[in-house]
């Protein structure tokens, strides 16, 4: 048995010396917003690295530190291939980083970009702490706004155009009636029962015919119209 182990160790040493089990090919899948060069640099795995000593956990964490990457999985495919599979984040809204400067964020509030030159048609979040640098997350005062976005996602009755906190911290929204072109301001009140409040919007917005009033769903089971201004 000892002799077999010694032979195996000798064979392993010979293979290592000959360059066997060194990385020869690195394959990335799932890249759309992140460039190959950016992902390659973050993974820090190179041709010629020894397959057996790759720190795949550290490489995955480094990839996930890139703003657009939500998840990374690295697998060795012996004898010489490394497969890197990533899942990118999706832009859900834009948020203010400074007056007049908007950045893309995902549904978890992670900042995806530096300030944008051209603004996409996505919900706008304001009245909250300024968005930090790419890769960081919005402050906790954005959580209820993000919850409203998430609850409204896929609703066929309306689309959120903007969400904001007023000077008291209460939440308001601007929504588009679907189908139709009616744009309506909605008062959601405090952070409680966000899911129920978005459901209340969906329940009544189809009956709305004017944008001259504010739809108040702060008490979700008793939505009311109140004068604007």
C-alpha positions in Angstrom: 0.0 0.0 0.0 2.8 2.3 0.9 4.5 1.5 -2.4 1.3 2.3 -4.3 1.1 5.7 -2.6 4.7 6.4 -3.4 4.1 5.6 -7.0 1.0 7.7 -7.2 2.8 10.7 -5.6 5.6 10.2 -8.1 3.2 10.2 -11.0 1.4 13.3 -9.7 4.8 15.1 -9.4 5.7 14.1 -12.9 2.4 15.3 -14.3 2.7 18.6 -12.4 6.2 19.1 -13.7 5.1 18.4 -17.2 2.4 21.1 -17.0 -0.6 18.6 -16.9 -3.6 20.0 -15.0 -2.7 23.6 -15.7 -5.5 25.9 -16.8 -5.6 25.9 -20.6 -9.1 27.3 -21.3 -11.4 29.7 -19.3 -15.0 29.8 -20.5 -17.5 32.5 -19.4 -21.2 32.2 -19.8 -24.0 34.6 -18.9 -22.1 37.8 -19.7 -24.2 40.6 -21.2 -23.6 43.9 -19.4 -20.2 42.9 -18.0 -17.4 42.6 -20.5 -15.2 39.6 -20.9 -12.1 41.6 -19.9 -13.8 42.9 -16.7 -15.0 39.4 -15.7 -11.6 37.9 -16.5 -9.8 40.5 -14.4 -12.2 40.0 -11.5 -11.9 36.2 -11.6 -8.1 36.4 -11.7 -7.7 32.9 -13.1 -5.1 32.6 -15.8 -3.8 30.1 -18.3 -1.0 28.2 -16.7 -2.5 28.3 -13.1 -2.6 24.9 -11.5 -6.1 23.5 -11.5 -5.8 21.9 -8.1 -5.0 25.0 -6.2 -7.5 27.5 -7.7 -9.3 29.4 -5.1 -12.7 29.3 -6.8 -14.5 30.7 -3.7 -12.4 33.9 -3.7 -12.9 34.2 -7.5 -16.7 33.9 -7.1 -16.7 36.5 -4.4 -14.6 38.8 -6.6 -16.9 38.4 -9.5 -20.0 39.1 -7.3 -18.4 42.4 -6.2 -18.9 43.7 -9.8 -22.1 45.8 -9.7 -23.9 43.9 -12.4 -23.2 40.4 -11.2 -25.7 38.8 -8.8 -24.2 35.3 -8.7 -21.1 33.5 -9.9 -20.3 29.8 -10.0 -16.9 28.4 -11.0 -16.3 24.7 -11.9 -13.2 22.8 -12.9 -13.5 20.6 -15.9 -10.5 18.4 -15.8 -8.0 18.3 -17.1 -7.6 21.9 -18.1 -10.8 23.9 -18.4 -12.4 26.3 -16.0 -16.1 27.2 -16.5 -17.4 30.5 -15.1 -21.2 30.8 -15.1 -22.6 34.2 -14.0 -26.1 35.6 -13.5 -26.4 39.3 -14.1 -28.7 41.7 -12.4 -31.6 43.5 -14.1 -32.2 47.2 -14.0 -35.4 48.0 -12.2 -35.4 51.8 -11.6 -33.2 54.9 -11.6 -32.3 56.8 -8.4 -30.8 60.1 -7.7 -27.1 60.2 -6.8 -27.0 64.0 -6.8 -29.2 66.7 -8.1 -29.8 66.0 -11.8 -27.7 62.8 -11.7 -29.5 59.5 -12.0 -28.1 55.9 -11.7 -29.5 52.5 -12.6 -30.5 50.3 -9.7 -31.8 46.7 -9.5 -34.8 45.6 -7.5 -32.6 45.0 -4.4 -31.4 48.6 -4.5 -27.9 47.8 -5.7 -26.4 50.6 -7.7 -25.4 49.3 -11.2 -23.9 52.3 -12.9 -22.3 55.7 -12.6 -24.6 58.7 -13.5 -26.3 58.3 -16.8 -26.1 60.6 -19.8 -29.4 59.3 -21.2 -32.2 58.3 -18.9 -34.2 55.1 -19.7 -37.9 54.8 -19.2 -37.8 53.2 -15.8 -39.4 54.2 -12.5 -37.7 57.2 -10.8 -36.9 57.0 -7.0 -36.4 60.2 -5.1 -36.8 61.8 -1.7 -34.4 59.2 -0.3 -30.7 59.3 0.6 -28.4 59.8 -2.4 -27.4 56.7 -4.2 -23.9 55.6 -3.4 -21.1 54.3 -5.7 -21.7 51.4 -8.1 -21.8 48.1 -6.3 -23.2 49.5 -3.1 -26.8 49.5 -2.0 -29.3 52.3 -1.5 -29.9 53.3 2.1 -32.7 51.7 4.2 -35.1 54.6 3.5 -35.4 53.2 0.0 -36.6 49.7 1.2 -40.4 50.6 1.1 -40.1 52.1 -2.4 -38.3 49.0 -3.6 -41.0 46.8 -2.0 -43.7 48.8 -3.9 -41.8 48.3 -7.1 -41.6 44.6 -6.5 -45.2 44.3 -5.5 -46.3 46.2 -8.6 -44.1 44.2 -11.0 -46.3 42.4 -13.5 -49.5 44.1 -12.5 -51.6 44.5 -15.7 -53.6 47.4 -14.3 -50.9 50.0 -13.9 -47.2 50.8 -14.3 -45.2 52.9 -11.7 -43.5 55.9 -13.3 -42.1 57.4 -10.1 -41.9 56.8 -6.3 -40.8 59.3 -3.7 -40.8 60.3 -0.1 -42.2 63.7 0.9 -40.8 65.9 3.7 -42.6 63.8 6.3 -41.3 60.5 4.9 -44.6 59.4 3.5 -44.6 57.6 0.2 -46.2 58.8 -3.0 -46.2 57.4 -6.6 -47.0 58.5 -10.1 -48.7 55.6 -12.0 -49.9 55.0 -15.6 -53.3 53.4 -16.0 -53.0 50.3 -18.2 -54.4 50.2 -20.7 -54.8 53.9 -21.3 -52.8 57.0 -20.9 -54.1 58.4 -17.6 -51.3 59.4 -15.3 -52.4 59.5 -11.6 -50.7 60.5 -8.3 -51.2 58.0 -5.5 -50.6 58.5 -1.8 -49.4 55.4 -0.1 -48.7 56.9 3.3 -46.2 55.2 5.6 -44.2 52.0 5.1 -46.8 49.6 6.3 -48.8 47.1 4.2 -47.0 48.0 0.9 -48.3 44.9 -0.8 -51.9 45.6 0.2 -51.6 49.2 -1.0 -50.4 48.3 -4.4 -53.2 45.7 -4.6 -55.6 48.5 -3.8 -54.3 50.6 -6.6 -54.8 47.7 -9.0 -58.4 47.2 -7.7 -59.6 50.7 -8.4 -57.4 52.4 -11.0 -59.3 50.8 -13.9 -62.4 52.9 -12.8 -60.4 56.2 -12.8 -61.3 58.8 -15.4 -59.4 61.9 -14.3 -56.0 62.8 -12.9 -57.3 65.9 -11.1 -57.5 64.0 -7.8 -55.1 62.0 -5.7 -55.8 58.4 -5.1 -55.2 57.8 -1.4 -54.5 54.1 -0.5 -52.8 54.8 2.8 -55.6 52.8 4.4 -55.7 50.0 1.7 -59.1 48.6 2.4 -60.6 52.1 2.2 -59.1 53.8 -0.9 -60.4 57.4 -1.4 -60.0 60.3 -3.8 -58.9 63.6 -2.4 -58.2 66.9 -4.1 -54.8 67.5 -5.4 -52.7 70.4 -4.2 
